[in-house]
Amino acid sequence: MIKAKSALLCAVVMLSGCMQQPDKSRKVVRAPSEIVNTAPSSAWRSINNDNVIRIELETGHVYVELNAKLAPNHTNNIKLLAREGFYEGLSVYRFVEGFVAQGGDQTGTKTPVKGQKRLAAELSYKTDRALNIMALDGSDGYAIRTGFLDGFAVGQNSGGTKTWMTHCAGTFAMARGNEINSGGTEFYITLAPQRYLDRNITVFGRVLEGMQHVQQLQREPENGRPFNPIKGVEVLGDIASQDNSVFEFFDTSSTHFEELIVARTNRPEPWFKFTPNFVDVCSIAVPTRRKG
């Protein structure tokens, strides 16, 4: 529901697009954990397993939700690559502490059967009209507007007609060379926010569960031990008989998430003696859990 204040703003400044914004004038007395833990089931939305891939590493599984809306071609391509077994026998060959873990074919010689090796970059999703998001107040330095869309942290232009995923921790993106359309098979996962990469590369997913396995990857090759092998990448919807995991996320368009943003902006717990009246898009991790 769009707040009256936001609706009035849209009427005055039509070119900026009509965005849903949290009402920071409301008094928040509940901690973020309480907001999430006491929210009704209606505040949670299920994730389609056809848009989730499971990456199997040596220490366990990493589940990644793909963003079929903002990057449909990359989403479709990595599912094709997963279904043909492209990543089996490959590795997470690059680990830069505090930056990214990158996987795929380090040699660049493996040729996909059904998937594509190179794709046109999907740096932003363009719409004729403003795309409604749960927007945060003000510019953050990297985007005129930031906020959340269907569980993903996003940035937008001033008119809300270009929307892209931001590089927060756990972002899933497509590595490329110097040429903008040179990516297609090499993915990376951010270990910390890397916002300066926004709109320079296609971001098309986020880690739902399993970041601990990414963090446990080897930093350097060791003698006699395979370097971060990828045992497999599969579409979760294809392997229901083996893995019945179902995930859901805290609905980022709900009043409950709106309350969470306000609580994160000025923490109400007595432990906090200073509140900055500010929060950036990467400081609000969208709560995600296994359904049931």
C-alpha positions as CSV (number, residue, x, y, z in Angstrom):
1,M,0.0,0.0,0.0
2,I,1.5,3.4,-0.9
3,K,1.6,5.8,2.0
4,A,-0.4,9.0,1.8
5,K,2.8,11.0,2.1
6,S,4.4,9.2,-0.8
7,A,1.2,9.5,-2.9
8,L,1.2,13.3,-2.4
9,L,4.9,13.4,-3.3
10,C,4.2,11.5,-6.6
11,A,1.4,14.0,-7.4
12,V,3.8,16.9,-7.0
13,V,6.8,15.3,-8.7
14,M,5.4,13.1,-11.4
15,L,8.7,12.6,-13.1
16,S,10.3,10.9,-10.2
17,G,7.9,7.9,-10.3
18,C,5.6,6.7,-7.6
19,M,7.6,4.7,-5.0
20,Q,6.5,3.1,-1.8
21,Q,8.4,4.5,1.1
22,P,8.5,3.6,4.8
23,D,6.9,6.2,7.1
24,K,9.8,7.1,9.4
25,S,7.5,9.3,11.5
26,R,6.0,6.2,13.0
27,K,7.4,5.3,16.5
28,V,9.2,2.0,16.5
29,V,9.4,0.2,19.8
30,R,10.2,-3.3,18.6
31,A,13.6,-4.7,17.7
32,P,14.2,-6.0,14.2
33,S,14.3,-9.6,15.5
34,E,11.0,-9.2,17.2
35,I,9.4,-7.8,14.0
36,V,10.6,-10.8,12.0
37,N,9.9,-13.5,14.6
38,T,6.3,-12.4,15.3
39,A,5.3,-11.6,11.7
40,P,2.3,-13.6,10.5
41,S,2.7,-16.2,7.7
42,S,1.1,-13.7,5.3
43,A,4.3,-11.5,5.7
44,W,6.3,-14.3,4.0
45,R,6.4,-15.2,0.3
46,S,7.5,-18.5,-1.1
47,I,10.3,-18.7,-3.7
48,N,9.8,-20.6,-6.9
49,N,12.2,-23.6,-6.9
50,D,12.4,-23.3,-10.7
51,N,14.4,-20.1,-10.1
52,V,16.7,-21.5,-7.5
53,I,20.0,-23.3,-8.2
54,R,21.9,-25.5,-5.8
55,I,25.7,-25.3,-6.0
56,E,27.4,-28.3,-4.4
57,L,30.8,-27.6,-2.9
58,E,33.0,-29.8,-0.8
59,T,31.5,-28.6,2.5
60,G,27.9,-28.4,1.5
61,H,25.2,-26.7,-0.6
62,V,24.8,-23.1,-1.6
63,Y,21.3,-22.2,-2.7
64,V,20.9,-19.2,-5.0
65,E,17.7,-17.5,-6.0
66,L,17.9,-16.2,-9.6
67,N,16.2,-12.9,-10.6
68,A,14.1,-13.9,-13.6
69,K,12.5,-10.5,-13.8
70,L,15.5,-8.2,-13.9
71,A,17.9,-10.6,-15.8
72,P,15.8,-13.1,-17.6
73,N,18.4,-14.1,-20.2
74,H,21.1,-14.8,-17.6
75,T,18.6,-16.7,-15.4
76,N,17.6,-18.9,-18.3
77,N,21.2,-19.4,-19.5
78,I,22.6,-20.6,-16.2
79,K,19.7,-23.0,-15.8
80,L,20.5,-24.5,-19.2
81,L,24.2,-24.8,-18.1
82,A,23.1,-26.5,-14.9
83,R,20.9,-28.9,-16.7
84,E,23.6,-29.9,-19.2
85,G,26.1,-30.5,-16.3
86,F,28.4,-27.7,-17.5
87,Y,29.9,-27.0,-14.1
88,E,30.6,-30.5,-13.0
89,G,34.4,-30.9,-12.7
90,L,35.0,-27.2,-12.7
91,S,36.0,-25.2,-9.6
92,V,35.7,-21.9,-7.7
93,Y,39.1,-20.9,-8.9
94,R,39.4,-17.4,-7.5
95,F,38.9,-16.3,-4.0
96,V,39.7,-12.7,-3.0
97,E,39.3,-12.1,0.8
98,G,36.5,-9.6,1.4
99,F,35.7,-9.3,-2.3
100,V,34.4,-12.2,-4.3
101,A,34.6,-16.0,-4.9
102,Q,34.5,-16.7,-8.6
103,G,33.7,-20.1,-10.3
104,G,33.4,-21.7,-13.6
105,D,35.9,-22.7,-16.3
106,Q,39.2,-21.0,-15.5
107,T,40.7,-22.1,-18.8
108,G,37.9,-20.6,-20.9
109,T,38.1,-23.6,-23.2
110,K,34.9,-25.6,-22.2
111,T,32.1,-25.2,-24.7
112,P,28.5,-25.3,-23.6
113,V,26.1,-27.7,-25.4
114,K,22.8,-25.9,-24.8
115,G,23.7,-22.8,-22.8
116,Q,25.6,-19.8,-24.3
117,K,29.2,-18.9,-23.5
118,R,28.6,-15.1,-24.2
119,L,25.4,-13.1,-23.5
120,A,24.4,-9.5,-24.0
121,A,24.7,-7.8,-20.6
122,E,21.6,-7.1,-18.6
123,L,22.8,-4.1,-16.7
124,S,19.4,-2.7,-15.9
125,Y,15.8,-3.6,-16.4
126,K,14.0,-0.9,-18.4
127,T,10.3,-0.1,-18.1
128,D,8.0,2.5,-19.8
129,R,6.7,3.5,-16.4
130,A,8.2,3.7,-13.0
131,L,8.6,0.3,-11.4
132,N,7.3,0.4,-7.9
133,I,9.8,-0.6,-5.2
134,M,10.0,-0.3,-1.4
135,A,12.3,2.7,-1.6
136,L,14.7,4.0,1.0
137,D,15.0,7.7,1.6
138,G,17.5,9.7,-0.4
139,S,20.4,9.0,-2.6
140,D,23.1,6.6,-1.4
141,G,26.0,7.8,-3.6
142,Y,25.7,4.9,-6.1
143,A,22.1,5.4,-7.1
144,I,19.5,8.1,-7.1
145,R,17.1,5.7,-5.4
146,T,17.6,2.3,-3.7
147,G,15.2,-0.1,-2.1
148,F,13.8,-3.6,-2.5
149,L,11.8,-5.5,-5.2
150,D,10.6,-9.0,-4.6
151,G,13.2,-9.7,-2.0
152,F,16.2,-8.3,-4.0
153,A,18.1,-5.1,-3.1
154,V,17.9,-2.8,-6.1
155,G,18.9,0.6,-7.4
156,Q,16.9,2.9,-9.7
157,N,17.3,6.0,-11.9
158,S,15.4,9.1,-11.0
159,G,12.3,8.2,-13.0
160,G,12.2,4.6,-11.7
161,T,12.3,3.3,-15.3
162,K,15.7,1.6,-14.9
163,T,16.1,-0.9,-12.1
164,W,19.1,-3.1,-11.3
165,M,20.4,-5.3,-8.5
166,T,23.0,-3.9,-6.1
167,H,26.2,-5.6,-5.1
168,C,25.4,-6.4,-1.4
169,A,27.0,-9.3,0.4
170,G,25.8,-12.6,-1.1
171,T,25.1,-11.2,-4.5
172,F,25.3,-13.6,-7.5
173,A,26.6,-12.1,-10.7
174,M,28.2,-13.0,-14.0
175,A,31.9,-12.3,-14.4
176,R,33.1,-10.8,-17.7
177,G,36.2,-9.5,-19.5
178,N,36.7,-6.0,-20.7
179,E,34.0,-6.3,-23.3
180,I,30.6,-5.6,-21.8
181,N,29.0,-8.6,-23.5
182,S,31.8,-11.1,-22.8
183,G,30.1,-12.9,-19.8
184,G,28.0,-16.1,-19.9
185,T,29.4,-18.9,-17.8
186,E,31.7,-17.5,-15.1
187,F,29.8,-16.5,-12.0
188,Y,30.9,-14.9,-8.7
189,I,29.5,-14.4,-5.3
190,T,30.3,-11.2,-3.3
191,L,31.7,-11.7,0.1
192,A,31.0,-8.1,1.2
193,P,29.2,-5.1,-0.4
194,Q,30.9,-4.0,-3.7
195,R,28.6,-1.2,-4.8
196,Y,31.1,0.3,-7.2
197,L,30.5,-2.7,-9.5
198,D,26.8,-1.8,-9.8
199,R,25.7,-1.4,-13.5
200,N,29.1,-2.5,-14.8
201,I,28.2,-6.2,-14.8
202,T,25.1,-8.3,-14.8
203,V,23.8,-9.2,-11.3
204,F,21.1,-11.9,-11.4
205,G,20.7,-13.5,-8.1
206,R,21.3,-13.7,-4.3
207,V,22.4,-16.4,-2.0
208,L,19.5,-17.8,0.1
209,E,21.5,-20.2,2.2
210,G,25.0,-21.6,2.4
211,M,27.3,-18.5,2.6
212,Q,29.3,-20.4,5.2
213,H,30.4,-22.9,2.5
214,V,31.5,-20.1,0.3
215,Q,33.5,-18.6,3.2
216,Q,35.1,-22.0,3.9
217,L,36.6,-22.2,0.4
218,Q,40.4,-22.5,0.1
219,R,42.2,-19.3,-0.4
220,E,45.2,-20.8,-2.2
221,P,45.8,-24.2,-3.9
222,E,47.2,-26.9,-1.7
223,N,49.4,-29.8,-2.9
224,G,47.5,-33.0,-3.4
225,R,44.1,-31.4,-2.8
226,P,41.7,-30.3,-5.6
227,F,41.2,-26.6,-5.5
228,N,37.6,-25.8,-4.6
229,P,35.9,-28.3,-6.9
230,I,32.3,-27.7,-7.9
231,K,30.6,-31.1,-7.5
232,G,27.5,-29.9,-9.4
233,V,25.0,-27.2,-10.1
234,E,21.4,-28.1,-10.4
235,V,18.0,-26.4,-10.7
236,L,16.3,-27.1,-7.3
237,G,12.9,-27.6,-9.0
238,D,14.5,-30.5,-11.0
239,I,15.6,-32.5,-8.0
240,A,12.6,-32.5,-5.7
241,S,13.0,-36.2,-5.1
242,Q,16.5,-35.6,-3.7
243,D,16.1,-32.2,-2.1
244,N,12.7,-31.0,-0.9
245,S,14.0,-27.6,0.3
246,V,11.6,-24.8,-0.1
247,F,12.5,-21.2,0.9
248,E,10.5,-18.1,1.6
249,F,11.5,-14.5,2.2
250,F,10.1,-11.6,4.2
251,D,7.8,-9.8,1.8
252,T,9.6,-6.6,1.0
253,S,6.4,-4.9,-0.1
254,S,4.6,-5.5,3.2
255,T,4.0,-3.2,6.1
256,H,6.0,-5.6,8.3
257,F,9.1,-5.0,6.1
258,E,8.4,-1.3,6.2
259,E,8.5,-1.5,10.0
260,L,11.7,-3.5,9.8
261,I,13.3,-0.7,7.7
262,V,12.3,1.9,10.2
263,A,13.7,-0.2,13.1
264,R,17.0,-0.7,11.2
265,T,17.2,3.1,10.6
266,N,17.0,3.9,14.3
267,R,17.5,0.8,16.5
268,P,15.0,1.0,19.4
269,E,16.8,-1.5,21.7
270,P,18.2,0.1,24.9
271,W,21.7,-1.1,24.1
272,F,22.0,1.6,21.3
273,K,23.0,5.0,22.6
274,F,23.4,6.6,19.2
275,T,21.0,6.3,16.3
276,P,22.0,7.7,12.9
277,N,18.6,8.1,11.4
278,F,20.0,6.4,8.3
279,V,20.2,3.0,6.7
280,D,21.6,1.9,3.3
281,V,20.3,-0.9,1.1
282,C,23.0,-3.3,2.0
283,S,22.5,-2.9,5.7
284,I,19.1,-4.6,5.6
285,A,19.5,-8.3,4.8
286,V,16.1,-9.6,3.6
287,P,15.1,-12.3,6.1
288,T,15.0,-15.7,4.4
289,R,14.1,-19.1,5.9
290,R,13.2,-22.6,5.0
291,K,9.5,-23.0,4.7
292,G,7.9,-25.3,7.3
